[in-house]
Every structure is written in C-alpha cells, then in structure tokens.
Amino acid sequence: MSLLNFCKNLTIKILKRKDPRFFCPFEIQNKFLNKIIEPQDDIERSYSQYKCQMKLLNFGIVILYNFSSLFLLFFYLIRFFFIRERRDQFEQADAVFISNDLPHNILPNEINIDFPNIIYSKILDGFLFTKYDLKFFFNLVKRHPFSWYFLFKCLIKIATYRFQINSYNPKAILTYSEYSFTSSILTNYCESLHLSHINVMHGEKIYYIRDSFFRFTKFYVWDIFYINLFKKLRADKNIFYISVPPSLKFNINYGEAKVKFDFKYFLAAENKKQLIVINNILSQLQQKGFIIAVRPHPRYSNYNELKMIFRNIKIENLNEVNIEESICTTKNAVALFSTVLNQCYWNNVNVVIDDISNILFYKKLKELNYFMLNKPHRLLSEYL
C-alpha cells in the first residue's frame, strides 16, 4: 500500500500540516452532514461517512486517492485469490483487540470482565480472504462500483479482520476506529459471523464529520457529553455505554503525589512559531515566580527543537516520567486541545486551557463543542 501512503503524505504537504479538525468551518460541516439522507443499512452508513470524509479533502486529492486505489484494488484481489494465504488457528481467544501497540489500560474494566482472554494485535498482522468474504465484498461493489478508494479500504479491512478471526476464533473484535468509514461495514461483517464489534474511545473528540454515521455493536465512551456529540454527528443512537477506563482515571490519587510544578504545558503538534509564543508565555509566568515545565508530545515533538526554544524552562524527560506521574506532579496542567486535559479533569488536577498561543483555534474549539470548555477550567490569559 506504499502508493496510497505516498498520496496521503502528499496530502499532508499540500495542506501544510494544518490540523484537519480545524480546517473546515463548522457551518460547512454541519450543512453537508444534514444534507445526507438517513442511511438505511450499514453499507449506506459507511458510505455516508466516506462522503463526509471526502468533503474534508481537496477535490484533486479525492481523485488522486481513487485512481491510486483502483490499481491497488486489482493488485490485492489478485493477491488474495491467486496467491492464497493459509493460516491455521494460533490459539483460542475471547476477543482480539486491534490495538497497534496502544496501552492495554484504554480498555474499560467491563470489557476485561466480559472477555478475560484478550489477544492484542495490529491491523496489518496478516490477510485472509474466503469465498464468503468475496461474496460479502462484491455486494459492496454492486452498490458503489466507482468509489474505488471506498472499496479498496473495505477490501483490506475485511481481509485483516478475517485473518484475526481465523487465527483466534474470538467472540468479539475490539477496536478504536470510529474515525474509519469502514467501521459500520465491519460491524455488519462481524455480526454476520456471530461476533461483536466493540469500539472504545481513545482520544478527545469535537464536532468533526470525519466521525459521523458509524455503528458498532457497542461503543464505550467517557461521558454522556460524547453520546450527545456523536448523536449530532448522526451515529447510531443505540450503541453507547459510559465507562471511564484506567488510562483516564488513575489508580494513584492526586494527593499522594508530590507537586513539583505550578504549571506544566503539555505540548501537541504545535509548529515552531507556536512553540516560540508558548515559550514567551511560560517565561512571563516564570518571571512571576511560578515553577514551570513543558512535556513533549511522544510523537509530534522534536526534542532538539524544543531545547533550542525552551532554553530556560525544564523539558520533562518522557523516558523518566510517565504520563500519570507527570500529571499528578503539577498543580495546573496547560494545553489548548489534548486528551491530557481530560485525564487531569478525572484526576482532580486543575485544567488551564491555552487561549493565547493560537487564538483562532481556541475560538473554533468553542463552536466545535469541546468537552473541557464545558467542564471546570481556567484560561491561561487569567494568569497573565
């Protein structure tokens, strides 16, 4: 799939790494979402979500994705049917969590009780495709024969799910893929094989039509707020359960940890210009006598760049301090938009939302229904 990955990387460069959640105005998203006729089955649910996601992209990029996928579609169909992979069952499992190395503690306790023996795997561990899968897939082709990107993604996901099912014979597939337009079709596929398709919430959510129309057998969310949000995005209304996982609400109590910092800024995918602004803000707080630190993002932060910018501010070492300890050793946690602030809320650490370094994004968060703006918090500007 290197061709499609090339197209996606090209898309990022074309969009200059702008965060797509803030790229398309709320009014345009909402108008487009509400124009779509209510889906009558899971195929139409997935296709409606696909249309929403294509709306978020440039038309030229959509064309590029589709023509790239047409080639890949034929390539993988030939691979699946003329170079057949065979896989004997590895072992029996109650459920397979397609986790891609995410920590196990994002699963709610209810899931661990219902499925004591869970296998943790990756989405591209292997492919299998059977005659049943061929019939299932060609039903999609008959409905949407010219949506090649849509069909290719469905083909790959069905083949990876079949590999997991034949390998472990589970009762359920666990995932965190409400963002994928294949999710409703995969729910239909799993249920046709008498399996549950269970989704867990993993990151912060706002009003974003990428996450629309989906259906799972069950979907565990963190708060009733998110149920209402997803209903606005026209997801299936009868799938939601509320559960706060261990990754969000820690076993350690805030009072048990020694507070070392007055403010700690939890970085995300800020560019260099934004980082310089954040440094200037934190330097002002430091001049007022506050003890300050910044925590890099494990994927997006460039440590050498941070050292050049935050010369007089402590940069927390990710290898020495885990996220739980990091949160519980600060009095005030600062960020613009981050799951970390949600973790702080659940662990009684003061939440401070950065309304200064990127004023435009902050204003958009208010209209996009950001969870933490509806919970107790303070603004960074109040301290300056």
C-alpha positions, 0 to 999 in steps of 0.5 A: 500500500506504499502508493496510497501512503505516498498520496496521503503524505502528499496530502499532508504537504499540500495542506501544510500540516494544518490540523484537519479538525480545524480546517473546515468551518463548522457551518460547512460541516454541519450543512453537508452532514444534514444534507445526507439522507438517513442511511438505511443499512450499514453499507449506506452508513459507511458510505455516508461517512466516506462522503463526509470524509471526502468533503474534508479533502481537496477535490484533486486529492479525492481523485488522486486517492481513487485512481491510486486505489483502483490499481491497488484494488486489482493488485490485492484481489489478485493477491488474495485469490491467486496467491492464497494465504493459509493460516491455521488457528494460533490459539483460542481467544475471547476477543482480539483487540486491534490495538497497534501497540496502544496501552492495554489500560484504554480498555474499560474494566467491563470489557476485561470482565466480559472477555478475560482472554484478550489477544492484542494485535495490529491491523496489518498482522496478516490477510485472509480472504474466503469465498464468503468474504468475496461474496460479502465484498462484491455486494459492496461493489454492486452498490458503489462500483466507482468509489474505488478508494471506498472499496479498496479500504473495505477490501483490506479491512475485511481481509485483516479482520478475517485473518484475526478471526481465523487465527483466534476464533474470538467472540468479539473484535475490539477496536478504536476506529470510529474515525474509519468509514469502514467501521459500520461495514465491519460491524455488519461483517462481524455480526454476520459471523456471530461476533461483536464489534466493540469500539472504545474511545481513545482520544478527545473528540469535537464536532468533526464529520470525519466521525459521523454515521458509524455503528458498532455493536457497542461503543464505550465512551467517557461521558454522556457529553460524547453520546450527545456529540456523536448523536449530532454527528448522526451515529447510531443512537443505540450503541453507547455505554459510559465507562471511564477506563484506567488510562483516564482515571488513575489508580494513584490519587492526586494527593499522594503525589508530590507537586513539583510544578505550578504549571506544566504545558503539555505540548501537541503538534504545535509548529515552531512559531507556536512553540516560540509564543508558548515559550514567551508565555511560560517565561512571563509566568516564570518571571512571576515566580511560578515553577514551570515545565513543558512535556513533549508530545511522544510523537509530534515533538522534536526534542532538539527543537524544543531545547533550542526554544525552551532554553530556560524552562525544564523539558520533562524527560518522557523516558523518566516520567510517565504520563500519570506521574507527570500529571499528578506532579503539577498543580495546573496542567496547560494545553489548548486541545489534548486528551491530557486535559481530560485525564487531569479533569478525572484526576482532580488536577486543575485544567488551564486551557491555552487561549493565547498561543493560537487564538483562532483555534481556541475560538473554533474549539468553542463552536466545535463543542469541546468537552473541557470548555464545558467542564471546570477550567481556567484560561491561561490569559487569567494568569497573565 
